[in-house]
Amino acid sequence: AVDYKPDGERVLKIENEGAVTETHGARFSVLSTGATIAVATELGSVNFKAADREVVVGEGQTAIARKGEPPTAPEPTAAVPVELLLKVASAIPADNERICTRVSGVVAAGSEVLMDGVPVPADAEGRFAAEVPRDPPDKKAVLVATRDPLGREQTRSVPCDLTDPRIHKLGIQWDEASP
């Protein structure tokens, strides 16, 4: 996040993975996930260049460039963080001892997604999915954290699938009257 006050002479330039942002004065954020670079401007404007294409990201706008691609046309930035939508699938019994849970969801395009601190790639529309290993074996939950292009963060704790496929006690009662 940058709050660069114009002084009339200097230009602030940020370079990251083939993308360049420049401004004479703006309050903006640059978020790089390794697969995507997002630029969101609160005040002023920022020139955002990647893959030989440049767009001007004006006040209240966000533009995104996937690795090796040009930036998208700037769009209005959501006034409030996009709600983190999660889908949780139970692990099938055979996988239960090695997989905590399967999580998929949707975030604002250009957002960063971490599961227990491990980056999870999101596609151009913000969709993501991952299997979370049950490591350590007594793991009870996974922490899903997101950060949107303006730097706003959300976290959710998702419980591990508690189904235990092993049989611990089994009792059979025989009825003496049965043939």
C-alpha positions in Angstrom: 0.0 0.0 0.0 1.3 3.4 -1.0 0.2 7.0 -0.2 2.5 9.0 -2.4 2.0 12.8 -2.2 2.8 14.6 -5.4 5.8 17.0 -5.3 5.6 18.1 -8.9 8.9 16.6 -9.9 9.3 12.9 -9.0 7.5 9.8 -10.2 7.0 6.8 -8.0 7.7 3.6 -10.0 7.1 0.0 -8.7 8.2 -3.0 -10.8 7.2 -6.5 -10.1 7.4 -9.7 -12.2 7.2 -7.9 -15.6 4.6 -5.3 -14.5 5.2 -1.6 -13.8 3.1 0.9 -11.9 3.9 4.6 -12.1 2.3 7.6 -10.5 2.9 11.3 -9.9 0.7 11.1 -6.8 -1.8 8.6 -5.6 -3.0 6.4 -2.7 -3.0 2.8 -4.1 -2.2 -0.8 -3.4 -0.3 -3.4 -5.4 -1.0 -7.1 -4.6 1.1 -9.8 -6.2 0.1 -13.5 -5.7 2.8 -14.8 -8.0 0.2 -15.6 -10.7 -1.7 -12.3 -10.6 -0.8 -8.7 -10.0 -3.7 -6.4 -9.0 -3.5 -2.6 -8.7 -6.3 -0.8 -6.8 -6.4 3.0 -6.5 -8.1 4.9 -3.7 -7.1 8.5 -4.7 -5.3 9.8 -7.8 -4.3 7.6 -10.7 -1.7 5.0 -11.5 -0.3 3.9 -14.9 -0.2 0.1 -14.9 1.8 -1.6 -17.6 2.3 -5.3 -18.3 2.8 -7.4 -21.5 3.3 -4.2 -23.6 -0.1 -2.8 -22.7 -0.8 0.1 -20.4 -4.0 1.2 -18.6 -4.7 4.1 -16.3 -6.2 2.9 -13.0 -8.2 5.9 -11.7 -9.6 6.7 -8.3 -11.8 3.9 -7.0 -10.7 1.4 -9.7 -8.9 -1.9 -9.9 -7.0 -3.6 -12.8 -5.5 -7.0 -12.8 -2.8 -8.7 -14.9 -2.3 -12.4 -14.9 1.3 -13.5 -15.3 2.5 -12.8 -18.9 -0.8 -11.1 -19.8 -1.7 -7.5 -20.2 -3.8 -5.7 -17.5 -7.6 -5.8 -17.7 -9.6 -2.7 -18.2 -10.0 -0.9 -14.9 -13.2 -1.6 -13.1 -14.8 0.0 -10.0 -13.4 -1.4 -6.8 -16.0 -3.0 -4.4 -16.8 -0.5 -1.7 -16.7 -3.3 0.9 -14.7 -6.5 0.7 -16.3 -9.2 -1.4 -17.7 -11.8 1.0 -15.5 -14.9 1.0 -17.6 -17.8 -0.3 -16.4 -21.2 0.7 -17.6 -24.7 -0.1 -16.3 -27.5 2.0 -16.4 -31.1 0.9 -16.0 -34.0 3.4 -13.1 -36.2 2.7 -14.1 -39.7 1.6 -13.4 -42.2 4.4 -10.3 -43.7 2.7 -8.7 -40.3 2.5 -9.8 -39.1 5.9 -6.6 -39.8 7.7 -4.5 -37.8 5.2 -6.9 -35.1 4.1 -8.3 -32.6 6.6 -10.9 -31.2 4.1 -11.5 -30.0 0.6 -12.2 -26.2 0.3 -13.3 -24.3 -2.8 -14.6 -20.8 -3.1 -14.7 -17.4 -4.8 -13.0 -14.1 -3.9 -12.7 -10.8 -5.7 -10.5 -11.2 -8.9 -6.9 -10.5 -8.1 -7.2 -11.4 -4.5 -4.6 -13.5 -2.6 -5.8 -16.8 -0.9 -3.9 -18.6 1.8 -4.8 -21.9 3.5 -2.8 -22.3 6.7 -0.3 -19.8 5.2 0.1 -21.7 1.9 -0.8 -19.8 -1.2 -3.7 -21.2 -3.3 -4.0 -19.9 -6.9 -7.3 -18.3 -7.9 -8.3 -18.1 -11.6 -9.2 -14.9 -13.5 -12.7 -14.9 -11.9 -11.4 -15.5 -8.4 -12.4 -19.2 -8.1 -10.0 -21.4 -6.1 -10.0 -25.0 -4.8 -7.6 -27.1 -2.7 -7.3 -30.2 -0.6 -5.8 -29.5 2.8 -3.7 -32.3 4.3 -4.3 -33.5 7.8 -0.8 -32.6 9.1 -0.3 -33.0 12.0 -2.5 -36.0 12.4 -4.6 -34.4 15.2 -5.3 -31.3 13.1 -8.8 -29.9 13.8 -9.2 -27.0 11.4 -7.7 -25.0 8.5 -7.4 -21.2 8.5 -8.5 -19.7 5.1 -7.2 -16.1 4.7 -7.8 -13.7 1.8 -6.6 -10.3 0.9 -8.2 -8.2 -1.8 -6.3 -5.7 -4.1 -6.9 -2.9 -1.6 -5.3 -4.9 1.2 -8.6 -5.7 3.0 -8.3 -9.1 4.8 -10.7 -11.8 5.8 -10.2 -15.1 7.6 -12.3 -18.1 8.2 -11.6 -21.3 10.2 -12.9 -24.4 8.5 -13.1 -27.6 10.6 -11.6 -30.8 9.4 -13.9 -33.6 8.4 -14.3 -35.5 11.7 -15.5 -38.7 10.3 -13.2 -41.5 11.4 -13.4 -44.4 9.0 -11.9 -46.9 11.5 -14.1 -49.1 13.6 -13.2 -48.7 17.3 -15.9 -50.9 18.9 -18.2 -53.4 17.3 -20.7 -55.5 19.2 -22.9 -58.3 17.8 -25.7 -59.6 19.9 -26.9 -63.0 18.9 -30.6 -63.9 19.4 -30.8 -67.4 20.7 -34.1 -67.9 19.0 -32.6 -67.4 15.5 -32.0 -70.5 13.4 
